[in-house]
Amino acid sequence: MRHPAINIPPDEDVSEIMRYLTGPNLPAGHKEFAGVNRSEFEAIQHAVGEKDQVLNKPRLTYDYNALLLTIDMPSTLHEEPFDYLKECLTLAIASLPYDRDLICPRIHMNYQLQLEDQSVTPDLTITLTSVDGPTEDVLISGLGECALSEERDHIFLKMESEIRGHPEALFAVIVLINEALAYKSPAKTSTAFTALLNSDDEEPLPLSLKSFIKQRSTPQSFDHPVTVAGHQWCQIGSVEYFVWVKGNGDAPIDIRSVAPGTMAYGRLVPDSDMGPVTTMLARGLMKMRDNMVDFSKQLCPDEDYSELAEATITLPISWRLASKGILRAIDVISHQRYQTWYAIAIRGTKRNRDKTYCPSDADVAEGSSKLSNDAGKGANKRLKA
């Protein structure tokens, strides 16, 4: 099923990007479009903000100097670490005895930050504002980014730019997910292609998640890939956490630092060693608690905030549950990859069987766009893998 038409300025370059964003089988991952001017970015940004225009919600990063638009399309696997961490951080912050009528801490998963020369959307942003307006200050307490291993350099640079734009940030978290094997869709000569396509059915439909997982021939564990019909759909080799906490001075967080007092590293998968990460997260929350005291005094200096200042940080996190969440996400993303492959494969099969098939204008445009993207030629906006 095609998404609704996009009501944006009739600019061919914008249209190319919007075709990518509204395609029926938009893949998760990281893509870059070069040469996007400010007005084009604002048109795309507006379309993404409209629920009826872009059904998936990508995270956009735009460099005003380089005219570079980066689109990160989160997958279920990409979202899982911060979905769980948000749940734990929310409970920890909610347990603090702060004045709910005075200050408002919030955890966002799609909050846009305007930097000096960039517009970015972190995977996780923790803000602190006053309850009553006008809102004059939005303090950034915490930042989080998650990426697959091949995007490691990109995500560290992105975090550095976010901290540079918001040096008041008290703690930062990066999660790196490393796949054991790079994913490839089933080859046409493979058993999976024949067994899973169902192309002989009158009205072929993809398998449901339940039916797909029931055909799995390997146990659910980090030691084995999700294998269905002889094809490996996903296996995670490791999940790494990096946490930094701001020091006692005014200097911003340095994510290149490995000083044990302000940085912690842990692996959730395959062998869990997350004690240092738990400790550093608690330290970051203590910094946030102290900042909540200072901000409350700034807003209402005559009140007593000693109870908040002396409050113990309780972070109800279970890394065992976090790892189980990753396993669930692996099952789901395996099925999503199957669905994406199926939609493309069955379309090709239908066209091959239908001798009267004549491609529509939309099909031609879609095919032309794909060829242009694959070749990297013939358009001003070049898609970089």
C-alpha positions, 0 to 999 in steps of 0.5 A: 500500500502506498502512503498518501501524497506529500503536500510539499513545494514542487521541487524535484530534489525534495521529491527525491528525498520524500520518495525515500521517506514515504516508500512502502519498504523504507529500511531502517538505517542511516542515509545522507543526502548532500546539497539540501538547502535550508528551504528544502530541509524546512519543507522536509522537516514540516512533512515529517512533523505531519502525521498524515504525510510521513507515517514513519518518524525518522530522526533528522540531522541537518548541517546548515554549512555543509548542506547535508541532511542525515536521516536515521530511521530507527529500527525496533532493535535500535529503539529497544535499549533506550526504551528500557533505559527511559522506563528506568530513568523515569522511575528514578526521577519520579521518586525524587521529592521535587516540587511538581508545581515548580519544575518539570523534568521530561524524557523525550525520544524525538526532541529536536535540538537547534545547534549553532550550525545544525539541527539534530534529534537525539535518540534520548533527551532529558530536559528540565523546565519550569512549570509556569511560563513563559518558558525562558530556559530549557536545560538539557540534563541528559543525552543518549544515542544508539547506533549499529556498529558501522555507524560508530564514527558518525554517532560519536561525532553527533554526540560531540556536536550535541554536547558542544551545543549544550555544554550544560548536559550532565550525562551522556549515553551511547549504545553500540549494537554490533551484528555478528553478520551483516544482513543479506536478503535471501538469494533467488536460488536459496531455499528461503526464497522458494519456501517463504515466498508463497508465490503460487498462492492466488493471493499470497500474504507474508507470514505473521510474526507468530508463524514466522517465529514458529519456523525458527530452527535455532533456539532464542539466544545470543549464541545463535542467529534467527534462522528460518527456512535456512536463512539467517535473519539476525544475530547480535554479536555484542551490545556496548554501553558508554556513559559519561558524567560531567565533572565538578567544574564548568567544562563540558563532557569530553566523550573522548575521555576514559577517566574512571571518575567520569566515564564507564564502559559496559557490555550487555551482550554476550557476557554481561558486565554492566556494574560500572554503567549502573554506577555511572548512571546513578552518578549522572542522576545525582548531578541531575538531582543537584541541578534540580535543587539549583534550578528550584532555588533560582525560580523560588529562592525562599523555599526549603529544598533540603529534602531533595538535596539529600534524597537517595538516588534509586535506579531500578534497572535490571540488565537481565530484563534489558538483555531479554528486551534485546532478544525480543527485538531481534525476533521482531526485526528478523520478521520485519526484515522478512516482511520487507524482503517479501514485499519486494520479492512478491512484487517482482514475482507478480510482474514476471508472471503477468505478461500484460504488466505495464509499469505505472508512472509511479513504478517508473519513478520508483525504479528510476529513483532506485537506479539513481541512488544505486549508481549515485549519478544523475541527481543533485541530491546524492544518496550515500550508503 
